[in-house]
Amino acid sequence: MPESIPAPLIIDTLKDTFRAARAALAAEVLEPPRHSHLGWILSVPDTHQKSVLAALDKEESIRVVTCATEDEATTIAAGLHIGGEPVVLMIQHAGLYASINTLRGVAMDGRVPVFYMIGLLSREKDKDPKESRHSMVRYCEPLLDTFGVPHALIDGPDDVPQVEEMFRLSRERRGPAVALVGMPTA
């Protein structure tokens, strides 16, 4: 049975992910960026992942920018990537639907490695997301499949390592990859 995902576990995973991304960049460029933060979280307010976002407000090693729209977040992510910065977008499934054209144009056609953590608000614990009575939950994975976007379902603490795997995959394939956050964070 799916369970809540502790915010500190996700934040520690993001820190490790950003450290690995920075190490990879340092091996590739003559002068890597020199500053104290590890990476960026671009969010559009997300009640499903609110505990992570609240905890990130206290983190000094990760920069958080709250964006007005998912389109804005995706294009900012592209700019930060061009500047050598590791980025994670934290949005809700409604935002995926609202920004699918930008995901396609920027991340897919532009070949920009954009990694999304998408909260499945209203996900029922006792159902597979594809069997949800809520259409926004039910169609999320099929939509990603239609666009060929790799994704993993994060349904509890044991699934959190897939966050780093999906982030790495977005960079390897130079395109989007998604961690679907099935259960609310705690």
Secondary structure, DSSP 8 states (H G I E B T S, - for coil): ----B-HHHHHHHHHHHHHHHHHHHHHH-SS----S--EEEEE---STTHHHHHHHTT-SSEEEEE-SSHHHHHHHHHHHHHTT--EEEEEEHHHHHHTHHHIIIIIIITT---EEEEE-TT--TTS-GGG-SSHHHHTHHHHHHHTT--EEEE-SGGGTHHHHHHHHHHHHHTS-EEEEE-S-B-
